[in-house]
Amino acid sequence: MNAPNTAPNRDLREIIREEPLMRSRILEVLSDGPHTVPEIAEALGRPAHEAMYWVMGLRRYGWIREVKEVTPEGYFRYQAVEKETRP
């Protein structure tokens, strides 16, 4: 099932191009504590596979990091990195 206002099978380049636009929204979701990719996707109203691209981009550039403990469902939770510790 697709999230509202999301076309199925969007071009990967289009999804990746949205990462800078989604950064503040994802950081806002994480402001109340760590969340999994499915939780982030639900909060954004977007598919989990799109949220995964954005989360991995934010992780790669030091905006977020994973919490070491895995959820019972096998997902990592991600948390925002404080500005002072960001590269």
Secondary structure, DSSP 8 states (H G I E B T S, - for coil): ---TT--TT--HHHHHHTHHHHHHHHHHHHTTS-B-HHHHHHHHTS-HHHHHHHHHHHHHTTSEEEEEEE-TTS-EEEEE--GGG--
